[in-house]
Amino acid sequence: MITLAVDCMGGDHGPSVTLAACRQFLQQHPDARLLLVGQSDSVQALQHERVQHVAASEVVTMDDAVEVALRRKKDSSMRVAIQQVKDGRADVAVSAGNTGALMAIARYLLKTLDGIDRPAIATQMPNAKGGATTVLDLGANVDCTAEHLLQFAVMGSALVSVLQDRDDPRVGLLNIGEEVIKGSETIKKAGQLLRSAANRGDLNFYGNVEGNDIFKGTVDIVVCDGFVGNVALKASEGVASMISGILKQEFSRNILTKLAAIAAYPVLSALMRRVDHRRYNGAALLGLRGLVFKSHGSADALAFEQALTRAYDAARNHLLDRVRTRVAHAAPLLAASEHSS
Amino acid sequence: MITLAVDCMGGDHGPSVTLAACRQFLQQHPDARLLLVGQSDSVQALQHERVQHVAASEVVTMDDAVEVALRRKKDSSMRVAIQQVKDGRADVAVSAGNTGALMAIARYLLKTLDGIDRPAIATQMPNAKGGATTVLDLGANVDCTAEHLLQFAVMGSALVSVLQDRDDPRVGLLNIGEEVIKGSETIKKAGQLLRSAANRGDLNFYGNVEGNDIFKGTVDIVVCDGFVGNVALKASEGVASMISGILKQEFSRNILTKLAAIAAYPVLSALMRRVDHRRYNGAALLGLRGLVFKSHGSADALAFEQALTRAYDAARNHLLDRVRTRVAHAAPLLAASEHSS
């Protein structure tokens, strides 16, 4: 039995989306239990034999400063959900709330693993090979050292080996050229560390990759600092939404193009299915002594259910142990590098 | 009469593309003259009353290290083309060669303007409003200070006011959130500098923008360091090419989808036209005491002609004077900031 603690109040839509997703998720996963965390009148709307309700009187809003969420709202649904993981009552927590607050609370309550300075956020993006590329970090850390990038690579390898059942996933270092000499001093040093880690068998390092490689599917994991990752993710979303906007506009231009839209419908829906960001919803917070997954704030029920499923898969496949083992294996290198820096 | 010095040997395809583009460009621009720079037997293939040939015995290849291009190949077509600008024989130079080499040679020969530490590369990307967003820097500078970002903003404003005839183009600072408190220390300080510059009337600062705003068209100019800009550009190209790949695949799946492709052809070509990166080819190297434009290395004749046209427009509208004037106007702020940092 896998138990998920769900922050039912988080996200742009709150319980109307999260509870609908939970209901669907329970049907699909007969060995899952849910702890629905939130204000009693809201979460009681979903009754199920594998559901338990956990009261939390406060809600972290999307606009709340991290300090407010962390210090003042001590009975928030987000915090109480993570507390369930800390207390061993749940295997993983899932929230669609404010990313900064979620990261801060998770880090405060769960603490980081030995050998990890900073947790990272890892998400998947669709690629041209029909698979997905895992990218980290995505906004948790704006200034990263080479050592942090190495830690991300180790944790990302554990994540992909668990969620995509890849034994030896390939790691690429996001850079502005494939050549070893490219990039800032931090990136060059990260490249050296990743090569050393590969030589020691800690991970499978492909080398430098560029922004387009995320979508080509050149590697399984792309490592970058949170600033760059966030910009790459949002720029990509921007292009995809611009293209879909243009398609809508052009197909509705006149009666002929509208007929063409009907003819092209199967193709367009195949396209939408393949790049539908809802299918990739559910980012892992890695490097903590407990599992936490983050859904997009704007997720609908289908997307939130996807995040639940990903969290469930991670818990069932012992992601935490896998991360811990990989980090421990890389510990001598991590320690040596920290020491020398 | 506007005179362009064209590095005919640069790019993936060399004279077969550059000369074809030049021929077309001459037809469209009766008041333009071209100095065709390159190995004599190659460039002589284009004869025209407004064409003059300038011999250069060497070629900078795409793989040449910057040092090789700069120190050893002193008679390269790239260098000789820029020398024409330096010597006042041409108003602007255009090359599709190796970006790093082009930047290094341009900087070495032309020097930077007073008040500018580092030149930047500025390019346009299509946006959902049907216009284009100018983004800089795109790879010339991997580690930027807040002062550099301010310099980019000032130069980008001059570029857009010249090329798009906008009096007071809006500048956004690329960040991972709209709030002033987001981002690294460098970004926060850049935000402060940009606000001061706006208060002094040096530029029109919108505030922070995110990756997707590039394609939404929220602002006219997006300022970022070269690493982030390069990743954003390439990630965007990656998404666009993944989507076009999926469309091709799905439309060719069976006889029905192939018929649908015929029906949808006008719509698909409208889409392709609107996001065709060839239409946006021609990046400006800003901050030098002379005009240089860079074409994509993989440009075809249409794309290279676009770069020629952009360079021509820049020269005709006195981009260099406009950049110089704007930089001079912002000089007190630039100097004060450098001093305080």
Interface residues (C-beta under 8 A of the other chain):
Chain A: P126 N127 A128 G139 V142 D143 L174 I176 G183 S184 E185 I187 E210 G211 N212 D213 I214 F215 K216 C224 G226 F227 V228 N230 V231 A232 L233 K234 A235 S236 E237 G238 V239 A240 S241 M242 I243 G245 I246 L247 E250 F251 R253 L256 T257 L259 A260 A261 A263 A264 Y265 P266 V267 A270 L271 R274 V275
Chain B: P126 N127 A128 G139 V142 D143 L174 I176 G183 S184 E185 I187 E210 G211 N212 D213 I214 F215 K216 C224 G226 F227 V228 N230 V231 A232 L233 K234 A235 S236 E237 G238 V239 A240 S241 M242 I243 G245 I246 L247 E250 F251 R253 L256 T257 L259 A260 A261 A263 A264 Y265 P266 V267 A270 L271 R274 V275
